[in-house]
């Protein structure tokens, strides 16, 4: 199948990586892919979309595509919501939802895909409270959830339990709770050193998103701060060095960085938040704020045992759930189901 993929093209951000991975997977499955790159600007109509099944990995572009559909009409259009539902304001959320009330809009079969069940829960929960029952039923028929996947390159390495990574690369994002993260990192480092350990916390930032951005007032001294590796190979190798991390993110669209670290062999501790419980309900280290540092100390003091148990009992479940090949295969199946809707019935 010939498939157009609308993707971001900004270095160092997860949505750019997602585009690369989706395109690679589709091509490895024998599909002809037409990449259409955007850069966070108002969508400029691309003729490559005309009469082509399309996967949009930048939900911000959907209104522009539909507004110009008379000039370039895809035979089917899937919108994968890659951002956090919570980060969009209410009018934007409602405008986005309104595109999927019916299976066909402006002659284009449409479907929304969430890559986490948490996003679907939030979206449908809000829609249920705002829409009439009949409109809500129509929406639910055009909504799907397909878990995103983790690159098979992420395998356990020589993970150093004293090498910590702060799992965010745009440190100005309030959703990542960076101020709390830096404070707890400082507390953990102090407590671990008293027990004879030598933790080395690192914070890597993406190009253009350095520690000076937007004046975020966190404890810079909690980390060794540097730009993240500039190649994918370096990024993977760095993840395989990491032995321990913790997340205090208030919300995530998916949490790909955390999954990559887990698959690369690190042990993580998560602040108990709904997105975590929905993503990895079987994970053992999901705790309250006051328990994060004690939990990390417990893991560090019993690192080999804890890591071996995690890799034997939990990681196999996660690897089966989070498959890139499975994610793209589900998108293709959706497109194949949707394409007949673009062809009007003949008498």
BAKE-966295 format. One record per residue (C-alpha): y, z, x; residue in one letter. Coordinates in nm, 2 decimals. Each point is the difference from the previous one (the first is absolute). Example, Ala and Ser with C-alpha at 12.3 -4.5 7.8 and 13.67 -1.06 7.14 Angstrom:
% residues 2
+--------+--------+--------+------+
|      Y |      Z |      X | resn |
+--------+--------+--------+------+
|  -0.45 |   0.78 |   1.23 |    A |
|   0.34 |  -0.07 |   0.14 |    S |
+--------+--------+--------+------+
//
This chain:
% residues 347
+--------+--------+--------+------+
|      Y |      Z |      X | resn |
+--------+--------+--------+------+
|   0.00 |   0.00 |   0.00 |    X |
|   0.36 |  -0.07 |   0.11 |    X |
|   0.20 |   0.32 |  -0.03 |    X |
|   0.36 |   0.08 |   0.07 |    X |
|   0.08 |   0.34 |   0.14 |    X |
|   0.35 |   0.14 |  -0.02 |    X |
|   0.04 |   0.26 |   0.28 |    X |
|   0.26 |   0.19 |   0.20 |    X |
|   0.07 |  -0.11 |   0.36 |    X |
|   0.18 |   0.30 |   0.15 |    X |
|  -0.17 |   0.15 |   0.31 |    X |
|  -0.13 |   0.36 |  -0.01 |    X |
|  -0.03 |   0.05 |  -0.38 |    X |
|  -0.32 |   0.05 |  -0.20 |    X |
|   0.08 |  -0.28 |  -0.25 |    X |
|   0.02 |  -0.26 |   0.29 |    X |
|  -0.33 |   0.12 |   0.13 |    X |
|  -0.15 |  -0.02 |  -0.35 |    X |
|   0.11 |  -0.37 |  -0.02 |    X |
|  -0.17 |  -0.07 |   0.33 |    X |
|  -0.32 |   0.17 |  -0.10 |    X |
|  -0.02 |  -0.16 |  -0.35 |    X |
|   0.06 |  -0.35 |   0.15 |    X |
|  -0.26 |   0.05 |   0.27 |    X |
|  -0.26 |   0.13 |  -0.25 |    X |
|   0.06 |  -0.29 |  -0.24 |    X |
|  -0.04 |  -0.25 |   0.27 |    X |
|  -0.31 |   0.17 |   0.13 |    X |
|  -0.15 |  -0.04 |  -0.35 |    X |
|   0.06 |  -0.37 |   0.01 |    X |
|   0.33 |  -0.03 |  -0.19 |    X |
|   0.30 |  -0.22 |   0.09 |    X |
|   0.30 |   0.23 |   0.03 |    X |
|   0.36 |  -0.10 |  -0.03 |    X |
|   0.22 |   0.29 |   0.14 |    X |
|   0.34 |   0.03 |  -0.16 |    X |
|   0.21 |   0.25 |   0.20 |    X |
|   0.29 |   0.20 |  -0.14 |    X |
|   0.23 |   0.24 |   0.18 |    X |
|   0.12 |   0.25 |  -0.27 |    X |
|   0.26 |  -0.25 |  -0.13 |    X |
|   0.05 |  -0.16 |  -0.35 |    X |
|  -0.30 |  -0.23 |  -0.04 |    X |
|   0.06 |  -0.36 |   0.10 |    X |
|  -0.22 |  -0.23 |  -0.19 |    X |
|  -0.28 |  -0.15 |   0.21 |    X |
|  -0.17 |  -0.32 |  -0.12 |    X |
|  -0.33 |   0.13 |   0.15 |    X |
|  -0.05 |   0.20 |  -0.32 |    X |
|  -0.01 |  -0.30 |  -0.23 |    X |
|  -0.34 |  -0.03 |  -0.17 |    X |
|  -0.15 |   0.25 |   0.25 |    X |
|  -0.16 |   0.33 |  -0.08 |    X |
|   0.22 |   0.26 |   0.16 |    X |
|  -0.03 |   0.36 |   0.13 |    X |
|   0.34 |   0.17 |   0.03 |    X |
|   0.00 |   0.30 |   0.25 |    X |
|   0.37 |   0.07 |  -0.06 |    X |
|   0.06 |   0.12 |  -0.36 |    X |
|   0.37 |  -0.03 |   0.05 |    X |
|  -0.03 |  -0.38 |   0.00 |    X |
|  -0.17 |  -0.03 |  -0.34 |    X |
|   0.31 |  -0.03 |  -0.21 |    X |
|   0.13 |  -0.28 |   0.22 |    X |
|  -0.33 |  -0.19 |  -0.03 |    X |
|   0.00 |   0.02 |  -0.37 |    X |
|   0.37 |  -0.08 |  -0.03 |    X |
|  -0.06 |  -0.33 |   0.18 |    X |
|  -0.34 |  -0.08 |  -0.14 |    X |
|   0.12 |  -0.32 |  -0.16 |    X |
|   0.03 |  -0.14 |   0.35 |    X |
|  -0.32 |   0.14 |   0.16 |    X |
|  -0.26 |   0.14 |  -0.23 |    X |
|  -0.31 |   0.16 |   0.15 |    X |
|  -0.32 |  -0.05 |  -0.19 |    X |
|  -0.05 |   0.38 |   0.01 |    X |
|   0.20 |   0.28 |   0.15 |    X |
|  -0.12 |   0.34 |   0.12 |    X |
|   0.26 |   0.27 |   0.09 |    X |
|  -0.14 |   0.26 |   0.24 |    X |
|   0.23 |   0.31 |  -0.02 |    X |
|   0.03 |   0.10 |   0.37 |    X |
|   0.28 |   0.25 |  -0.03 |    X |
|   0.00 |   0.35 |  -0.14 |    X |
|   0.04 |   0.01 |  -0.38 |    X |
|   0.22 |   0.31 |   0.04 |    X |
|   0.24 |  -0.17 |   0.24 |    X |
|   0.11 |  -0.25 |  -0.27 |    X |
|   0.26 |   0.12 |  -0.25 |    X |
|  -0.07 |   0.01 |  -0.37 |    X |
|   0.17 |  -0.33 |  -0.10 |    X |
|  -0.18 |  -0.19 |   0.28 |    X |
|  -0.34 |   0.15 |  -0.10 |    X |
|   0.05 |  -0.10 |  -0.37 |    X |
|   0.12 |  -0.35 |   0.10 |    X |
|  -0.32 |  -0.04 |   0.22 |    X |
|  -0.23 |   0.13 |  -0.28 |    X |
|   0.16 |  -0.24 |  -0.25 |    X |
|  -0.14 |  -0.30 |   0.19 |    X |
|  -0.36 |   0.09 |  -0.09 |    X |
|   0.02 |   0.07 |  -0.38 |    X |
|  -0.17 |  -0.33 |  -0.06 |    X |
|  -0.26 |  -0.19 |   0.21 |    X |
|   0.23 |  -0.30 |   0.03 |    X |
|   0.38 |   0.00 |   0.07 |    X |
|   0.21 |  -0.32 |   0.04 |    X |
|  -0.33 |  -0.19 |   0.00 |    X |
|  -0.14 |   0.20 |   0.29 |    X |
|  -0.31 |   0.22 |  -0.03 |    X |
|   0.10 |   0.34 |   0.15 |    X |
|  -0.18 |   0.31 |   0.11 |    X |
|   0.11 |   0.32 |   0.17 |    X |
|  -0.23 |   0.15 |   0.26 |    X |
|   0.04 |   0.35 |   0.14 |    X |
|  -0.18 |   0.07 |   0.33 |    X |
|  -0.04 |   0.37 |  -0.09 |    X |
|  -0.10 |   0.17 |  -0.32 |    X |
|   0.29 |   0.25 |   0.04 |    X |
|   0.25 |  -0.29 |  -0.04 |    X |
|  -0.19 |  -0.12 |  -0.31 |    X |
|   0.00 |   0.35 |  -0.15 |    X |
|   0.38 |   0.04 |   0.05 |    X |
|   0.08 |  -0.34 |  -0.14 |    X |
|  -0.22 |   0.02 |  -0.31 |    X |
|   0.10 |   0.36 |  -0.06 |    X |
|   0.36 |  -0.09 |  -0.01 |    X |
|  -0.06 |  -0.32 |  -0.21 |    X |
|  -0.20 |   0.20 |  -0.26 |    X |
|   0.29 |   0.23 |  -0.06 |    X |
|   0.25 |  -0.29 |  -0.03 |    X |
|  -0.18 |  -0.28 |  -0.18 |    X |
|  -0.14 |  -0.06 |  -0.34 |    X |
|  -0.39 |   0.02 |  -0.02 |    X |
|  -0.03 |  -0.37 |  -0.05 |    X |
|   0.22 |  -0.09 |   0.30 |    X |
|  -0.17 |   0.26 |   0.21 |    X |
|  -0.34 |  -0.15 |  -0.08 |    X |
|   0.12 |  -0.34 |   0.10 |    X |
|   0.13 |   0.14 |   0.33 |    X |
|  -0.33 |   0.17 |   0.09 |    X |
|  -0.19 |  -0.33 |  -0.03 |    X |
|   0.23 |  -0.14 |   0.28 |    X |
|  -0.04 |   0.29 |   0.24 |    X |
|  -0.27 |   0.04 |   0.26 |    X |
|  -0.08 |   0.24 |   0.29 |    X |
|  -0.16 |  -0.13 |   0.32 |    X |
|  -0.01 |   0.25 |   0.29 |    X |
|   0.15 |  -0.14 |   0.31 |    X |
|  -0.21 |   0.00 |   0.32 |    X |
|   0.01 |   0.11 |   0.37 |    X |
|  -0.04 |  -0.25 |   0.28 |    X |
|  -0.35 |   0.03 |   0.16 |    X |
|   0.18 |   0.02 |   0.34 |    X |
|   0.06 |   0.37 |  -0.08 |    X |
|  -0.30 |   0.17 |   0.14 |    X |
|  -0.03 |   0.35 |   0.16 |    X |
|   0.11 |   0.01 |   0.36 |    X |
|   0.06 |   0.26 |   0.27 |    X |
|   0.20 |   0.21 |  -0.24 |    X |
|   0.19 |   0.28 |   0.17 |    X |
|   0.03 |   0.30 |  -0.23 |    X |
|   0.33 |   0.09 |   0.17 |    X |
|   0.15 |  -0.35 |  -0.06 |    X |
|   0.18 |   0.02 |  -0.34 |    X |
|   0.18 |  -0.28 |  -0.18 |    X |
|   0.26 |   0.05 |  -0.26 |    X |
|  -0.12 |  -0.25 |  -0.26 |    X |
|   0.31 |  -0.18 |  -0.10 |    X |
|   0.20 |  -0.27 |   0.18 |    X |
|   0.32 |  -0.01 |  -0.19 |    X |
|   0.11 |   0.36 |   0.05 |    X |
|   0.31 |  -0.02 |  -0.23 |    X |
|  -0.23 |  -0.02 |  -0.31 |    X |
|   0.03 |   0.31 |  -0.21 |    X |
|  -0.33 |  -0.07 |  -0.15 |    X |
|  -0.17 |   0.07 |   0.33 |    X |
|   0.15 |   0.36 |   0.00 |    X |
|   0.10 |  -0.04 |   0.36 |    X |
|   0.20 |   0.32 |   0.02 |    X |
|  -0.29 |   0.21 |  -0.11 |    X |
|  -0.24 |  -0.19 |   0.22 |    X |
|   0.21 |   0.07 |   0.31 |    X |
|   0.02 |   0.37 |  -0.09 |    X |
|  -0.37 |   0.04 |  -0.05 |    X |
|  -0.07 |  -0.20 |   0.32 |    X |
|   0.21 |   0.25 |   0.19 |    X |
|  -0.18 |   0.29 |  -0.16 |    X |
|  -0.34 |  -0.15 |   0.08 |    X |
|   0.09 |  -0.08 |   0.36 |    X |
|   0.12 |   0.36 |   0.06 |    X |
|  -0.32 |   0.15 |  -0.16 |    X |
|  -0.23 |  -0.24 |   0.17 |    X |
|   0.15 |   0.07 |   0.35 |    X |
|  -0.06 |   0.37 |  -0.06 |    X |
|  -0.37 |  -0.08 |  -0.04 |    X |
|  -0.01 |  -0.19 |   0.32 |    X |
|   0.04 |  -0.36 |  -0.13 |    X |
|   0.26 |  -0.25 |   0.11 |    X |
|   0.09 |  -0.22 |  -0.31 |    X |
|   0.20 |  -0.31 |   0.07 |    X |
|   0.17 |  -0.11 |  -0.33 |    X |
|   0.13 |  -0.36 |  -0.01 |    X |
|   0.22 |  -0.18 |  -0.24 |    X |
|   0.01 |  -0.38 |   0.02 |    X |
|   0.27 |  -0.20 |  -0.19 |    X |
|   0.00 |  -0.36 |  -0.11 |    X |
|   0.26 |  -0.25 |   0.14 |    X |
|   0.33 |   0.07 |  -0.17 |    X |
|  -0.11 |   0.33 |  -0.14 |    X |
|   0.07 |   0.24 |   0.30 |    X |
|   0.08 |   0.37 |   0.00 |    X |
|   0.37 |  -0.07 |  -0.02 |    X |
|  -0.03 |  -0.17 |  -0.34 |    X |
|   0.19 |   0.14 |  -0.30 |    X |
|   0.07 |   0.34 |   0.17 |    X |
|  -0.33 |   0.17 |  -0.09 |    X |
|   0.02 |   0.36 |   0.11 |    X |
|  -0.35 |   0.09 |   0.12 |    X |
|  -0.12 |   0.18 |   0.31 |    X |
|   0.00 |  -0.28 |   0.26 |    X |
|  -0.14 |   0.24 |   0.26 |    X |
|  -0.32 |   0.03 |  -0.20 |    X |
|  -0.12 |  -0.34 |   0.12 |    X |
|   0.00 |  -0.25 |   0.29 |    X |
|   0.18 |  -0.28 |  -0.18 |    X |
|  -0.05 |  -0.37 |   0.09 |    X |
|  -0.03 |  -0.34 |  -0.15 |    X |
|  -0.34 |  -0.08 |  -0.14 |    X |
|  -0.23 |  -0.24 |   0.20 |    X |
|   0.13 |  -0.36 |  -0.04 |    X |
|  -0.35 |  -0.16 |  -0.03 |    X |
|  -0.27 |   0.05 |  -0.26 |    X |
|  -0.25 |   0.07 |   0.28 |    X |
|   0.23 |   0.27 |   0.15 |    X |
|   0.05 |   0.15 |  -0.35 |    X |
|  -0.38 |   0.03 |  -0.05 |    X |
|  -0.06 |   0.13 |   0.35 |    X |
|   0.27 |   0.27 |  -0.05 |    X |
|  -0.16 |   0.10 |  -0.34 |    X |
|  -0.33 |   0.04 |   0.18 |    X |
|   0.16 |   0.25 |   0.24 |    X |
|   0.13 |   0.22 |  -0.27 |    X |
|  -0.22 |   0.30 |  -0.08 |    X |
|   0.19 |   0.19 |  -0.26 |    X |
|   0.28 |  -0.07 |  -0.26 |    X |
|   0.14 |   0.15 |  -0.32 |    X |
|   0.19 |  -0.15 |  -0.29 |    X |
|   0.26 |   0.17 |  -0.22 |    X |
|   0.10 |  -0.33 |  -0.18 |    X |
|   0.13 |   0.06 |  -0.35 |    X |
|  -0.14 |  -0.33 |  -0.11 |    X |
|  -0.15 |  -0.32 |   0.14 |    X |
|  -0.07 |  -0.34 |  -0.15 |    X |
|  -0.34 |   0.00 |   0.18 |    X |
|   0.01 |   0.20 |   0.32 |    X |
|  -0.14 |  -0.27 |   0.23 |    X |
|   0.11 |   0.18 |   0.32 |    X |
|  -0.19 |   0.31 |  -0.09 |    X |
|  -0.31 |  -0.20 |  -0.08 |    X |
|   0.02 |  -0.19 |   0.33 |    X |
|   0.03 |   0.32 |   0.20 |    X |
|  -0.30 |   0.15 |  -0.18 |    X |
|  -0.21 |  -0.32 |   0.06 |    X |
|   0.12 |   0.01 |   0.37 |    X |
|  -0.16 |   0.34 |   0.04 |    X |
|   0.28 |   0.25 |  -0.06 |    X |
|  -0.03 |   0.30 |  -0.22 |    X |
|   0.29 |   0.04 |  -0.25 |    X |
|   0.14 |   0.28 |  -0.22 |    X |
|   0.18 |  -0.10 |  -0.32 |    X |
|   0.25 |   0.18 |  -0.21 |    X |
|  -0.14 |   0.03 |  -0.34 |    X |
|   0.17 |  -0.27 |  -0.20 |    X |
|  -0.13 |  -0.21 |  -0.29 |    X |
|  -0.01 |  -0.33 |   0.20 |    X |
|  -0.23 |   0.17 |   0.25 |    X |
|  -0.24 |   0.14 |  -0.26 |    X |
|  -0.02 |  -0.34 |  -0.17 |    X |
|  -0.05 |  -0.19 |   0.33 |    X |
|  -0.26 |   0.22 |   0.18 |    X |
|  -0.12 |   0.26 |  -0.25 |    X |
|  -0.30 |   0.09 |   0.22 |    X |
|   0.21 |   0.07 |   0.31 |    X |
|  -0.04 |   0.37 |   0.10 |    X |
|   0.34 |   0.07 |   0.16 |    X |
|   0.25 |  -0.03 |  -0.28 |    X |
|   0.20 |   0.33 |  -0.01 |    X |
|   0.32 |   0.17 |  -0.10 |    X |
|   0.31 |   0.00 |   0.22 |    X |
|  -0.07 |   0.35 |   0.13 |    X |
|  -0.35 |  -0.09 |   0.09 |    X |
|   0.07 |  -0.31 |   0.21 |    X |
|   0.05 |   0.17 |   0.34 |    X |
|  -0.29 |   0.24 |  -0.04 |    X |
|  -0.22 |  -0.29 |  -0.10 |    X |
|   0.10 |  -0.20 |   0.30 |    X |
|  -0.07 |   0.30 |   0.23 |    X |
|  -0.35 |   0.04 |  -0.16 |    X |
|  -0.07 |  -0.37 |   0.06 |    X |
|   0.13 |   0.01 |   0.36 |    X |
|  -0.22 |   0.31 |   0.08 |    X |
|  -0.31 |  -0.17 |  -0.15 |    X |
|   0.09 |  -0.36 |   0.07 |    X |
|  -0.33 |  -0.15 |   0.10 |    X |
|  -0.19 |   0.16 |  -0.29 |    X |
|   0.27 |  -0.08 |  -0.26 |    X |
|   0.03 |  -0.37 |   0.12 |    X |
|  -0.37 |  -0.06 |   0.01 |    X |
|  -0.04 |   0.14 |  -0.35 |    X |
|   0.29 |  -0.21 |  -0.13 |    X |
|  -0.14 |  -0.32 |   0.16 |    X |
|  -0.35 |   0.06 |  -0.14 |    X |
|   0.09 |   0.10 |  -0.36 |    X |
|   0.34 |  -0.14 |  -0.09 |    X |
|   0.09 |  -0.30 |   0.20 |    X |
|  -0.30 |  -0.21 |  -0.12 |    X |
|   0.13 |   0.05 |  -0.36 |    X |
|   0.35 |  -0.10 |   0.10 |    X |
|  -0.11 |  -0.31 |   0.19 |    X |
|  -0.19 |  -0.12 |  -0.30 |    X |
|   0.30 |   0.06 |  -0.23 |    X |
|   0.27 |  -0.15 |   0.22 |    X |
|  -0.11 |  -0.35 |   0.08 |    X |
|   0.24 |  -0.28 |   0.09 |    X |
|  -0.26 |  -0.26 |  -0.09 |    X |
|  -0.06 |   0.17 |  -0.34 |    X |
|   0.37 |   0.02 |  -0.07 |    X |
|   0.06 |  -0.37 |   0.06 |    X |
|  -0.32 |  -0.11 |  -0.18 |    X |
|   0.12 |   0.19 |  -0.31 |    X |
|   0.34 |  -0.18 |   0.02 |    X |
|  -0.18 |  -0.33 |   0.01 |    X |
|  -0.22 |   0.09 |  -0.30 |    X |
|   0.32 |   0.10 |  -0.19 |    X |
|   0.16 |  -0.34 |   0.08 |    X |
|  -0.31 |  -0.19 |  -0.11 |    X |
|   0.00 |   0.19 |  -0.33 |    X |
|   0.37 |  -0.06 |  -0.06 |    X |
|   0.02 |  -0.37 |   0.09 |    X |
|  -0.14 |  -0.13 |  -0.33 |    X |
|   0.28 |   0.17 |  -0.18 |    X |
|   0.25 |  -0.24 |   0.16 |    X |
|  -0.17 |  -0.30 |  -0.16 |    X |
|   0.10 |  -0.05 |  -0.36 |    X |
|  -0.29 |  -0.05 |  -0.24 |    X |
|  -0.05 |  -0.35 |  -0.13 |    X |
|  -0.06 |  -0.08 |  -0.36 |    X |
+--------+--------+--------+------+
//
